[in-house]
Amino acid sequence: MDRILPSNGYLPKEKTGRAKKIIELEKLSGKGVSQIFIETPYRNQQLLETLLDTCHKETYLCIAIDITLDSENIATKKISEWKNNVPNIKDRYAVFVL
């Protein structure tokens, strides 16, 4: 039996590769397996923009920012909801979960 590991670490830096990987992860998340990934703080905004452009509007995305810091913020919303109010997460520590 194949095991699906939900922790993915860093996604590809290049936009096309990143979008392709996001599509894969979104499919797995639709099978009931949450997919966890990270990015370097200076590329977080680019990753978020790719997520918003690539994922289906009904897909849930959790963004956990600055975990354990006073500025901690963890929110889960549908992609369509994130698009209505895109946070600025550049240069902040973040974990993403589909």
N, CA, C and O atoms as CSV, one atom per row, in Angstrom:
chain,resi,resn,atom,element,x,y,z
A,1,MET,N,N,0.846,-1.188,0.000
A,1,MET,CA,C,0.000,0.000,0.000
A,1,MET,C,C,0.886,1.244,0.000
A,1,MET,O,O,1.807,1.353,0.809
A,2,ASP,N,N,0.612,2.168,-0.895
A,2,ASP,CA,C,1.366,3.422,-0.950
A,2,ASP,C,C,0.986,4.302,0.224
A,2,ASP,O,O,-0.172,4.349,0.638
A,3,ARG,N,N,1.964,4.987,0.742
A,3,ARG,CA,C,1.733,5.941,1.826
A,3,ARG,C,C,1.852,7.339,1.264
A,3,ARG,O,O,2.816,7.642,0.561
A,4,ILE,N,N,0.895,8.196,1.557
A,4,ILE,CA,C,0.946,9.582,1.104
A,4,ILE,C,C,1.445,10.426,2.264
A,4,ILE,O,O,0.776,10.532,3.291
A,5,LEU,N,N,2.606,11.020,2.106
A,5,LEU,CA,C,3.167,11.843,3.162
A,5,LEU,C,C,2.702,13.283,2.999
A,5,LEU,O,O,2.932,13.887,1.950
A,6,PRO,N,N,2.048,13.850,4.023
A,6,PRO,CA,C,1.491,15.187,3.877
A,6,PRO,C,C,2.495,16.328,4.022
A,6,PRO,O,O,2.184,17.452,3.629
A,7,SER,N,N,3.672,16.087,4.563
A,7,SER,CA,C,4.637,17.162,4.750
A,7,SER,C,C,5.530,17.249,3.517
A,7,SER,O,O,6.232,16.296,3.182
A,8,ASN,N,N,5.498,18.389,2.851
A,8,ASN,CA,C,6.176,18.532,1.570
A,8,ASN,C,C,7.376,19.462,1.582
A,8,ASN,O,O,8.095,19.542,0.586
A,9,GLY,N,N,7.611,20.160,2.672
A,9,GLY,CA,C,8.741,21.073,2.714
A,9,GLY,C,C,8.575,22.216,1.729
A,9,GLY,O,O,7.507,22.821,1.632
A,10,TYR,N,N,9.652,22.507,0.993
A,10,TYR,CA,C,9.643,23.609,0.031
A,10,TYR,C,C,9.122,23.144,-1.324
A,10,TYR,O,O,9.424,22.035,-1.766
A,11,LEU,N,N,8.345,23.990,-1.973
A,11,LEU,CA,C,7.874,23.720,-3.329
A,11,LEU,C,C,8.887,24.286,-4.316
A,11,LEU,O,O,9.763,25.057,-3.924
A,12,PRO,N,N,8.782,23.915,-5.596
A,12,PRO,CA,C,9.733,24.436,-6.594
A,12,PRO,C,C,9.741,25.975,-6.646
A,12,PRO,O,O,8.702,26.618,-6.494
A,13,LYS,N,N,10.921,26.542,-6.861
A,13,LYS,CA,C,11.061,28.003,-6.942
A,13,LYS,C,C,10.453,28.568,-8.214
A,13,LYS,O,O,9.843,29.637,-8.196
A,14,GLU,N,N,10.618,27.850,-9.318
A,14,GLU,CA,C,10.154,28.310,-10.624
A,14,GLU,C,C,8.623,28.230,-10.676
A,14,GLU,O,O,8.031,27.236,-10.257
A,15,LYS,N,N,7.993,29.291,-11.197
A,15,LYS,CA,C,6.532,29.423,-11.140
A,15,LYS,C,C,5.789,28.248,-11.772
A,15,LYS,O,O,4.819,27.755,-11.196
A,16,THR,N,N,6.224,27.794,-12.943
A,16,THR,CA,C,5.529,26.695,-13.619
A,16,THR,C,C,5.619,25.411,-12.802
A,16,THR,O,O,4.620,24.712,-12.632
A,17,GLY,N,N,6.797,25.100,-12.300
A,17,GLY,CA,C,6.980,23.916,-11.461
A,17,GLY,C,C,6.201,24.014,-10.169
A,17,GLY,O,O,5.640,23.028,-9.690
A,18,ARG,N,N,6.171,25.209,-9.608
A,18,ARG,CA,C,5.429,25.447,-8.363
A,18,ARG,C,C,3.932,25.226,-8.583
A,18,ARG,O,O,3.273,24.577,-7.772
A,19,ALA,N,N,3.398,25.765,-9.677
A,19,ALA,CA,C,1.975,25.601,-9.986
A,19,ALA,C,C,1.642,24.128,-10.209
A,19,ALA,O,O,0.612,23.646,-9.738
A,20,LYS,N,N,2.500,23.420,-10.919
A,20,LYS,CA,C,2.281,21.989,-11.168
A,20,LYS,C,C,2.236,21.217,-9.853
A,20,LYS,O,O,1.370,20.361,-9.667
A,21,LYS,N,N,3.149,21.507,-8.950
A,21,LYS,CA,C,3.184,20.829,-7.650
A,21,LYS,C,C,1.940,21.171,-6.833
A,21,LYS,O,O,1.386,20.304,-6.156
A,22,ILE,N,N,1.501,22.419,-6.891
A,22,ILE,CA,C,0.300,22.835,-6.158
A,22,ILE,C,C,-0.919,22.057,-6.663
A,22,ILE,O,O,-1.763,21.646,-5.867
A,23,ILE,N,N,-1.013,21.856,-7.965
A,23,ILE,CA,C,-2.129,21.080,-8.519
A,23,ILE,C,C,-2.106,19.656,-7.966
A,23,ILE,O,O,-3.150,19.116,-7.600
A,24,GLU,N,N,-0.919,19.045,-7.904
A,24,GLU,CA,C,-0.762,17.705,-7.324
A,24,GLU,C,C,-1.217,17.680,-5.866
A,24,GLU,O,O,-1.972,16.802,-5.450
A,25,LEU,N,N,-0.743,18.661,-5.102
A,25,LEU,CA,C,-1.063,18.717,-3.678
A,25,LEU,C,C,-2.546,18.959,-3.446
A,25,LEU,O,O,-3.136,18.402,-2.520
A,26,GLU,N,N,-3.145,19.793,-4.290
A,26,GLU,CA,C,-4.567,20.068,-4.148
A,26,GLU,C,C,-5.378,18.789,-4.389
A,26,GLU,O,O,-6.354,18.538,-3.683
A,27,LYS,N,N,-4.986,17.989,-5.368
A,27,LYS,CA,C,-5.672,16.721,-5.633
A,27,LYS,C,C,-5.572,15.788,-4.427
A,27,LYS,O,O,-6.555,15.153,-4.045
A,28,LEU,N,N,-4.395,15.707,-3.837
A,28,LEU,CA,C,-4.217,14.858,-2.655
A,28,LEU,C,C,-5.045,15.363,-1.478
A,28,LEU,O,O,-5.621,14.574,-0.729
A,29,SER,N,N,-5.098,16.675,-1.324
A,29,SER,CA,C,-5.877,17.236,-0.210
A,29,SER,C,C,-7.361,16.935,-0.399
A,29,SER,O,O,-8.095,16.791,0.579
A,30,GLY,N,N,-7.804,16.840,-1.648
A,30,GLY,CA,C,-9.190,16.498,-1.937
A,30,GLY,C,C,-9.534,15.061,-1.581
A,30,GLY,O,O,-10.707,14.693,-1.518
A,31,LYS,N,N,-8.505,14.248,-1.347
A,31,LYS,CA,C,-8.703,12.849,-0.947
A,31,LYS,C,C,-8.623,12.705,0.571
A,31,LYS,O,O,-8.501,11.595,1.089
A,32,GLY,N,N,-8.692,13.829,1.279
A,32,GLY,CA,C,-8.722,13.785,2.731
A,32,GLY,C,C,-7.363,13.789,3.408
A,32,GLY,O,O,-7.266,13.486,4.597
A,33,VAL,N,N,-6.314,14.126,2.674
A,33,VAL,CA,C,-4.969,14.169,3.253
A,33,VAL,C,C,-4.463,15.602,3.163
A,33,VAL,O,O,-4.104,16.071,2.083
A,34,SER,N,N,-4.434,16.292,4.292
A,34,SER,CA,C,-3.936,17.667,4.294
A,34,SER,C,C,-2.491,17.693,3.820
A,34,SER,O,O,-1.708,16.796,4.135
A,35,GLN,N,N,-2.143,18.726,3.061
A,35,GLN,CA,C,-0.799,18.868,2.523
A,35,GLN,C,C,-0.142,20.099,3.127
A,35,GLN,O,O,-0.668,21.208,3.024
A,36,ILE,N,N,1.003,19.900,3.754
A,36,ILE,CA,C,1.704,20.955,4.487
A,36,ILE,C,C,2.974,21.317,3.727
A,36,ILE,O,O,3.714,20.439,3.285
A,37,PHE,N,N,3.222,22.627,3.577
A,37,PHE,CA,C,4.436,23.062,2.907
A,37,PHE,C,C,4.833,24.441,3.416
A,37,PHE,O,O,4.048,25.140,4.057
A,38,ILE,N,N,6.078,24.813,3.109
A,38,ILE,CA,C,6.638,26.080,3.578
A,38,ILE,C,C,7.352,26.772,2.423
A,38,ILE,O,O,7.527,26.202,1.345
A,39,GLU,N,N,7.752,27.991,2.669
A,39,GLU,CA,C,8.552,28.749,1.712
A,39,GLU,C,C,9.457,29.685,2.504
A,39,GLU,O,O,9.191,29.981,3.669
A,40,THR,N,N,10.515,30.142,1.872
A,40,THR,CA,C,11.358,31.125,2.543
A,40,THR,C,C,10.544,32.410,2.681
A,40,THR,O,O,9.744,32.728,1.801
A,41,PRO,N,N,10.733,33.148,3.764
A,41,PRO,CA,C,9.914,34.341,3.998
A,41,PRO,C,C,9.895,35.332,2.826
A,41,PRO,O,O,8.852,35.924,2.547
A,42,TYR,N,N,11.011,35.520,2.146
A,42,TYR,CA,C,11.017,36.522,1.069
A,42,TYR,C,C,10.265,36.061,-0.177
A,42,TYR,O,O,9.998,36.870,-1.065
A,43,ARG,N,N,9.910,34.739,-0.263
A,43,ARG,CA,C,9.134,34.241,-1.399
A,43,ARG,C,C,7.700,33.869,-1.030
A,43,ARG,O,O,6.962,33.357,-1.871
A,44,ASN,N,N,7.296,34.118,0.217
A,44,ASN,CA,C,5.944,33.750,0.651
A,44,ASN,C,C,4.850,34.390,-0.199
A,44,ASN,O,O,3.875,33.729,-0.556
A,45,GLN,N,N,5.005,35.661,-0.522
A,45,GLN,CA,C,3.962,36.358,-1.267
A,45,GLN,C,C,3.803,35.748,-2.661
A,45,GLN,O,O,2.686,35.604,-3.156
A,46,GLN,N,N,4.923,35.391,-3.288
A,46,GLN,CA,C,4.864,34.758,-4.609
A,46,GLN,C,C,4.144,33.420,-4.522
A,46,GLN,O,O,3.331,33.093,-5.387
A,47,LEU,N,N,4.439,32.644,-3.481
A,47,LEU,CA,C,3.767,31.358,-3.305
A,47,LEU,C,C,2.276,31.563,-3.104
A,47,LEU,O,O,1.467,30.859,-3.708
A,48,LEU,N,N,1.904,32.519,-2.262
A,48,LEU,CA,C,0.494,32.788,-2.020
A,48,LEU,C,C,-0.213,33.176,-3.319
A,48,LEU,O,O,-1.314,32.697,-3.589
A,49,GLU,N,N,0.400,34.024,-4.110
A,49,GLU,CA,C,-0.201,34.436,-5.380
A,49,GLU,C,C,-0.389,33.246,-6.318
A,49,GLU,O,O,-1.404,33.156,-7.008
A,50,THR,N,N,0.583,32.332,-6.347
A,50,THR,CA,C,0.452,31.139,-7.174
A,50,THR,C,C,-0.668,30.244,-6.654
A,50,THR,O,O,-1.432,29.684,-7.441
A,51,LEU,N,N,-0.770,30.107,-5.345
A,51,LEU,CA,C,-1.867,29.326,-4.761
A,51,LEU,C,C,-3.221,29.908,-5.174
A,51,LEU,O,O,-4.123,29.174,-5.578
A,52,LEU,N,N,-3.353,31.219,-5.071
A,52,LEU,CA,C,-4.625,31.867,-5.387
A,52,LEU,C,C,-4.956,31.768,-6.871
A,52,LEU,O,O,-6.128,31.682,-7.239
A,53,ASP,N,N,-3.940,31.779,-7.723
A,53,ASP,CA,C,-4.148,31.672,-9.166
A,53,ASP,C,C,-4.394,30.230,-9.621
A,53,ASP,O,O,-5.019,30.007,-10.658
A,54,THR,N,N,-3.905,29.252,-8.852
A,54,THR,CA,C,-3.893,27.860,-9.285
A,54,THR,C,C,-5.024,27.019,-8.691
A,54,THR,O,O,-5.627,26.206,-9.391
A,55,CYS,N,N,-5.304,27.210,-7.429
A,55,CYS,CA,C,-6.276,26.350,-6.733
A,55,CYS,C,C,-7.715,26.713,-7.079
A,55,CYS,O,O,-8.021,27.844,-7.458
A,56,HIS,N,N,-8.589,25.717,-6.937
A,56,HIS,CA,C,-10.024,25.936,-7.134
A,56,HIS,C,C,-10.558,26.854,-6.050
A,56,HIS,O,O,-10.066,26.839,-4.922
A,57,LYS,N,N,-11.559,27.650,-6.382
A,57,LYS,CA,C,-12.070,28.656,-5.449
A,57,LYS,C,C,-12.664,28.055,-4.182
A,57,LYS,O,O,-12.755,28.747,-3.168
A,58,GLU,N,N,-13.072,26.784,-4.209
A,58,GLU,CA,C,-13.673,26.145,-3.039
A,58,GLU,C,C,-12.651,25.405,-2.171
A,58,GLU,O,O,-13.004,24.890,-1.110
A,59,THR,N,N,-11.401,25.347,-2.608
A,59,THR,CA,C,-10.356,24.679,-1.835
A,59,THR,C,C,-10.028,25.497,-0.593
A,59,THR,O,O,-9.930,26.723,-0.649
A,60,TYR,N,N,-9.861,24.802,0.526
A,60,TYR,CA,C,-9.483,25.477,1.765
A,60,TYR,C,C,-7.966,25.594,1.860
A,60,TYR,O,O,-7.232,24.654,1.556
A,61,LEU,N,N,-7.517,26.767,2.288
A,61,LEU,CA,C,-6.103,27.049,2.507
A,61,LEU,C,C,-5.943,27.617,3.907
A,61,LEU,O,O,-6.593,28.596,4.272
A,62,CYS,N,N,-5.072,26.994,4.683
A,62,CYS,CA,C,-4.717,27.530,5.998
A,62,CYS,C,C,-3.340,28.178,5.869
A,62,CYS,O,O,-2.409,27.586,5.323
A,63,ILE,N,N,-3.228,29.397,6.377
A,63,ILE,CA,C,-1.941,30.085,6.440
A,63,ILE,C,C,-1.660,30.369,7.908
A,63,ILE,O,O,-2.406,31.090,8.571
A,64,ALA,N,N,-0.576,29.793,8.401
A,64,ALA,CA,C,-0.163,29.994,9.791
A,64,ALA,C,C,1.088,30.865,9.773
A,64,ALA,O,O,2.157,30.434,9.341
A,65,ILE,N,N,0.936,32.095,10.249
A,65,ILE,CA,C,2.012,33.089,10.181
A,65,ILE,C,C,2.596,33.330,11.566
A,65,ILE,O,O,1.865,33.438,12.551
A,66,ASP,N,N,3.916,33.413,11.630
A,66,ASP,CA,C,4.633,33.777,12.856
A,66,ASP,C,C,4.230,32.917,14.055
A,66,ASP,O,O,3.991,33.436,15.146
A,67,ILE,N,N,4.156,31.603,13.847
A,67,ILE,CA,C,3.765,30.702,14.923
A,67,ILE,C,C,4.690,30.882,16.123
A,67,ILE,O,O,5.912,30.915,15.976
A,68,THR,N,N,4.112,30.997,17.286
A,68,THR,CA,C,4.740,31.180,18.613
A,68,THR,C,C,5.202,32.613,18.888
A,68,THR,O,O,5.721,32.881,19.972
A,69,LEU,N,N,5.033,33.525,17.957
A,69,LEU,CA,C,5.397,34.920,18.184
A,69,LEU,C,C,4.164,35.716,18.612
A,69,LEU,O,O,3.037,35.248,18.445
A,70,ASP,N,N,4.366,36.903,19.157
A,70,ASP,CA,C,3.239,37.758,19.526
A,70,ASP,C,C,2.376,38.121,18.319
A,70,ASP,O,O,1.185,38.399,18.460
A,71,SER,N,N,2.976,38.118,17.149
A,71,SER,CA,C,2.257,38.468,15.917
A,71,SER,C,C,1.607,37.250,15.238
A,71,SER,O,O,1.174,37.336,14.089
A,72,GLU,N,N,1.542,36.121,15.951
A,72,GLU,CA,C,0.974,34.891,15.381
A,72,GLU,C,C,-0.429,35.125,14.829
A,72,GLU,O,O,-1.257,35.798,15.443
A,73,ASN,N,N,-0.667,34.550,13.654
A,73,ASN,CA,C,-1.992,34.612,13.039
A,73,ASN,C,C,-2.187,33.332,12.250
A,73,ASN,O,O,-1.400,33.025,11.354
A,74,ILE,N,N,-3.237,32.580,12.578
A,74,ILE,CA,C,-3.543,31.343,11.873
A,74,ILE,C,C,-4.976,31.447,11.382
A,74,ILE,O,O,-5.900,31.657,12.168
A,75,ALA,N,N,-5.155,31.300,10.076
A,75,ALA,CA,C,-6.494,31.426,9.497
A,75,ALA,C,C,-6.669,30.405,8.386
A,75,ALA,O,O,-5.742,30.117,7.630
A,76,THR,N,N,-7.880,29.863,8.305
A,76,THR,CA,C,-8.258,28.935,7.244
A,76,THR,C,C,-9.463,29.513,6.523
A,76,THR,O,O,-10.480,29.836,7.136
A,77,LYS,N,N,-9.326,29.635,5.205
A,77,LYS,CA,C,-10.403,30.183,4.379
A,77,LYS,C,C,-10.400,29.473,3.042
A,77,LYS,O,O,-9.417,28.834,2.666
A,78,LYS,N,N,-11.512,29.591,2.324
A,78,LYS,CA,C,-11.548,29.122,0.946
A,78,LYS,C,C,-10.685,30.055,0.094
A,78,LYS,O,O,-10.504,31.225,0.430
A,79,ILE,N,N,-10.163,29.533,-0.998
A,79,ILE,CA,C,-9.351,30.341,-1.914
A,79,ILE,C,C,-10.122,31.598,-2.328
A,79,ILE,O,O,-9.546,32.684,-2.391
A,80,SER,N,N,-11.409,31.455,-2.607
A,80,SER,CA,C,-12.216,32.619,-3.011
A,80,SER,C,C,-12.245,33.689,-1.928
A,80,SER,O,O,-12.291,34.879,-2.239
A,81,GLU,N,N,-12.219,33.288,-0.670
A,81,GLU,CA,C,-12.213,34.255,0.432
A,81,GLU,C,C,-10.850,34.937,0.572
A,81,GLU,O,O,-10.773,36.139,0.826
A,82,TRP,N,N,-9.775,34.155,0.404
A,82,TRP,CA,C,-8.434,34.753,0.447
A,82,TRP,C,C,-8.271,35.790,-0.652
A,82,TRP,O,O,-7.630,36.820,-0.446
A,83,LYS,N,N,-8.854,35.521,-1.836
A,83,LYS,CA,C,-8.722,36.450,-2.960
A,83,LYS,C,C,-9.373,37.799,-2.660
A,83,LYS,O,O,-8.952,38.824,-3.196
A,84,ASN,N,N,-10.381,37.802,-1.819
A,84,ASN,CA,C,-11.063,39.049,-1.456
A,84,ASN,C,C,-10.250,39.910,-0.499
A,84,ASN,O,O,-10.485,41.114,-0.395
A,85,ASN,N,N,-9.305,39.307,0.195
A,85,ASN,CA,C,-8.497,40.040,1.168
A,85,ASN,C,C,-7.134,39.351,1.275
A,85,ASN,O,O,-6.882,38.599,2.216
A,86,VAL,N,N,-6.269,39.615,0.311
A,86,VAL,CA,C,-4.957,38.958,0.253
A,86,VAL,C,C,-4.031,39.571,1.301
A,86,VAL,O,O,-3.754,40.769,1.263
A,87,PRO,N,N,-3.551,38.747,2.238
A,87,PRO,CA,C,-2.652,39.295,3.264
A,87,PRO,C,C,-1.252,39.530,2.709
A,87,PRO,O,O,-0.839,38.883,1.747
A,88,ASN,N,N,-0.540,40.444,3.311
A,88,ASN,CA,C,0.864,40.673,2.970
A,88,ASN,C,C,1.697,39.816,3.921
A,88,ASN,O,O,1.829,40.124,5.106
A,89,ILE,N,N,2.254,38.737,3.377
A,89,ILE,CA,C,3.028,37.819,4.212
A,89,ILE,C,C,4.499,37.780,3.808
A,89,ILE,O,O,5.250,36.918,4.265
A,90,LYS,N,N,4.905,38.706,2.956
A,90,LYS,CA,C,6.308,38.771,2.546
A,90,LYS,C,C,7.180,39.021,3.778
A,90,LYS,O,O,6.872,39.861,4.624
A,91,ASP,N,N,8.250,38.282,3.847
A,91,ASP,CA,C,9.240,38.405,4.922
A,91,ASP,C,C,8.701,37.985,6.293
A,91,ASP,O,O,9.248,38.386,7.320
A,92,ARG,N,N,7.639,37.185,6.315
A,92,ARG,CA,C,7.124,36.638,7.574
A,92,ARG,C,C,7.241,35.120,7.506
A,92,ARG,O,O,7.218,34.537,6.422
A,93,TYR,N,N,7.364,34.493,8.648
A,93,TYR,CA,C,7.453,33.039,8.702
A,93,TYR,C,C,6.054,32.470,8.546
A,93,TYR,O,O,5.128,32.895,9.237
A,94,ALA,N,N,5.893,31.509,7.639
A,94,ALA,CA,C,4.554,30.975,7.375
A,94,ALA,C,C,4.607,29.487,7.051
A,94,ALA,O,O,5.582,28.972,6.502
A,95,VAL,N,N,3.522,28.827,7.412
A,95,VAL,CA,C,3.276,27.430,7.048
A,95,VAL,C,C,1.950,27.430,6.293
A,95,VAL,O,O,0.996,28.096,6.694
A,96,PHE,N,N,1.903,26.678,5.201
A,96,PHE,CA,C,0.693,26.598,4.375
A,96,PHE,C,C,0.138,25.191,4.444
A,96,PHE,O,O,0.889,24.216,4.445
A,97,VAL,N,N,-1.185,25.090,4.502
A,97,VAL,CA,C,-1.844,23.781,4.538
A,97,VAL,C,C,-3.025,23.797,3.572
A,97,VAL,O,O,-3.899,24.659,3.665
A,98,LEU,N,N,-3.048,22.846,2.652
A,98,LEU,CA,C,-4.200,22.664,1.767
A,98,LEU,C,C,-5.036,21.520,2.314
A,98,LEU,O,O,-6.066,21.177,1.734
